[in-house]
């Protein structure tokens, strides 16, 4: 497919594909991004793809599949975020219950809760649930070194907030 043919296909189908994608997603930016990605892929693979019959059908099926994949990925992401938020709330409550002194436990729980969400969750997994770094890393789908780094930064923060003696 040469550049002229590609440009003709783009002009003929771009707007319709955007409308079809928007109808499936109800999200203008995502719809445009998916259609643009489709055409970018089509251009990059122009020598591999042999569309001799109905280009419109090929493009419609392609954008439909991309929209379905996008929706599935978005739903999975939202589910993970909701699970993370619930785990963080539960772990925060556990911190309050497990700390030694009521006064210091409230302050410690608040300090951990004030950390960035991911760091707070890592702290809870390692120190409250007692997970080894590797298991915490696997649970969060991150590297063991990321766990170590976040723990180090979190301990520095708590030492500044409460003093070095409290955490040793």
C-alpha positions as CSV (number, residue, x, y, z in Angstrom):
1,X,0.0,0.0,0.0
2,X,1.5,3.3,-1.0
3,X,1.1,6.6,0.9
4,X,-1.6,7.9,-1.5
5,X,-3.8,4.8,-1.0
6,X,-3.2,5.0,2.8
7,X,-4.2,8.6,2.9
8,X,-7.4,7.9,0.9
9,X,-8.3,5.1,3.3
10,X,-7.6,7.4,6.3
11,X,-9.7,10.2,5.0
12,X,-12.6,7.9,4.1
13,X,-12.7,5.9,7.3
14,X,-11.2,8.0,10.2
15,X,-14.3,9.9,11.3
16,X,-16.6,6.9,11.0
17,X,-14.2,4.8,13.0
18,X,-13.9,7.5,15.7
19,X,-17.7,7.6,16.0
20,X,-17.9,3.8,16.2
21,X,-15.2,3.7,18.9
22,X,-16.9,6.5,20.8
23,X,-20.2,4.6,20.6
24,X,-18.5,1.6,22.3
25,X,-16.4,3.5,24.8
26,X,-18.3,6.7,25.5
27,X,-14.9,8.4,25.8
28,X,-13.8,10.8,23.0
29,X,-10.0,10.9,23.8
30,X,-9.8,7.1,24.1
31,X,-11.8,6.6,20.9
32,X,-9.5,8.9,18.9
33,X,-6.4,7.4,20.4
34,X,-7.5,3.9,19.5
35,X,-8.4,4.9,15.9
36,X,-5.1,6.7,15.5
37,X,-3.2,3.7,16.9
38,X,-5.1,1.5,14.4
39,X,-4.0,3.6,11.5
40,X,-0.4,3.9,12.8
41,X,-0.3,0.1,13.0
42,X,-1.8,-0.2,9.6
43,X,0.8,2.0,8.1
44,X,3.7,0.2,9.9
45,X,2.4,-3.2,8.8
46,X,1.3,-2.1,5.3
47,X,3.7,-4.5,3.6
48,X,2.5,-7.4,5.8
49,X,-1.3,-6.9,5.5
50,X,-3.1,-7.8,2.3
51,X,-6.5,-6.1,2.3
52,X,-7.9,-6.5,-1.2
53,X,-11.5,-6.9,-0.5
54,X,-13.4,-4.7,2.0
55,X,-11.1,-2.3,3.8
56,X,-14.0,-0.8,5.8
57,X,-14.9,-4.2,7.3
58,X,-11.3,-4.9,8.2
59,X,-11.0,-1.5,9.9
60,X,-14.4,-1.8,11.7
61,X,-13.5,-5.3,13.1
62,X,-10.1,-4.1,14.1
63,X,-11.4,-1.0,16.0
64,X,-14.2,-3.1,17.6
65,X,-11.5,-5.6,18.9
66,X,-9.4,-2.7,20.1
67,X,-12.3,-1.2,22.0
68,X,-13.1,-4.5,23.6
69,X,-9.5,-4.9,24.7
70,X,-9.4,-1.4,26.0
71,X,-12.6,-1.9,28.0
72,X,-11.3,-5.2,29.5
73,X,-8.0,-3.5,30.5
74,X,-9.8,-0.5,32.0
75,X,-12.1,-2.8,34.0
76,X,-9.1,-4.8,35.3
77,X,-7.3,-1.6,36.2
78,X,-10.3,-0.2,38.1
79,X,-10.7,-3.5,39.9
80,X,-7.1,-3.5,41.0
81,X,-7.3,0.1,42.2
82,X,-10.5,-0.7,44.2
83,X,-8.8,-3.8,45.8
84,X,-5.8,-1.7,46.6
85,X,-7.8,1.0,48.3
86,X,-9.7,-1.6,50.3
87,X,-6.5,-3.3,51.4
88,X,-5.1,0.0,52.4
89,X,-8.1,0.8,54.6
90,X,-8.0,-2.6,56.2
91,X,-4.3,-2.4,56.8
92,X,-4.6,1.0,58.3
93,X,-7.1,-0.3,60.7
94,X,-4.8,-3.2,61.6
95,X,-2.0,-0.7,62.3
96,X,-4.2,1.0,64.8
97,X,-5.1,-2.2,66.5
98,X,-1.6,-3.8,66.6
99,X,0.5,-0.9,67.7
100,X,1.7,-1.0,71.4
101,X,0.5,2.3,72.9
102,X,-2.8,3.9,72.0
103,X,-1.3,7.4,71.7
104,X,1.7,6.3,69.6
105,X,-0.3,3.8,67.6
106,X,-2.6,6.5,66.4
107,X,0.3,8.8,65.4
108,X,2.1,5.9,63.7
109,X,-1.0,4.8,61.8
110,X,-1.6,8.4,60.7
111,X,2.0,8.8,59.6
112,X,1.9,5.6,57.5
113,X,-1.5,6.6,56.1
114,X,0.0,10.0,55.1
115,X,2.7,8.3,53.0
116,X,2.0,7.9,49.3
117,X,-0.6,5.1,48.7
118,X,1.8,2.6,47.2
119,X,4.4,3.1,50.0
120,X,1.8,2.9,52.6
121,X,0.5,-0.4,51.2
122,X,4.1,-1.8,51.0
123,X,4.6,-0.9,54.7
124,X,1.4,-2.6,55.7
125,X,2.3,-5.8,53.8
126,X,5.8,-6.0,55.2
127,X,5.3,-4.8,58.7
128,X,1.7,-5.6,59.5
129,X,1.1,-8.7,57.6
130,X,4.7,-9.8,58.0
131,X,5.3,-10.7,54.3
132,X,8.8,-11.2,53.2
133,X,10.0,-8.6,50.6
134,X,9.7,-11.2,47.8
135,X,6.1,-12.1,48.6
136,X,5.1,-8.5,48.9
137,X,6.7,-7.8,45.5
138,X,4.9,-10.7,43.9
139,X,1.6,-9.6,45.4
140,X,2.0,-6.1,44.0
141,X,3.6,-7.2,40.7
142,X,6.7,-5.1,41.3
143,X,10.4,-5.9,41.9
144,X,11.9,-6.9,45.3
145,X,14.2,-3.8,44.9
146,X,11.2,-1.5,44.6
147,X,9.9,-2.9,47.9
148,X,13.3,-2.3,49.5
149,X,13.5,1.2,48.2
150,X,10.0,2.1,49.3
151,X,10.6,0.6,52.8
152,X,13.9,2.6,53.1
153,X,12.2,5.9,52.1
154,X,9.3,5.1,54.5
155,X,11.6,4.4,57.4
156,X,13.5,7.7,56.7
157,X,10.2,9.5,56.8
158,X,9.1,7.9,60.1
159,X,12.5,8.5,61.6
160,X,12.2,12.2,60.8
161,X,8.7,12.3,62.1
162,X,9.2,10.3,65.4
163,X,12.9,10.3,66.0
164,X,15.5,7.6,65.3
165,X,15.2,5.7,68.7
166,X,11.6,4.8,68.2
167,X,12.2,2.7,65.1
168,X,15.2,0.8,66.1
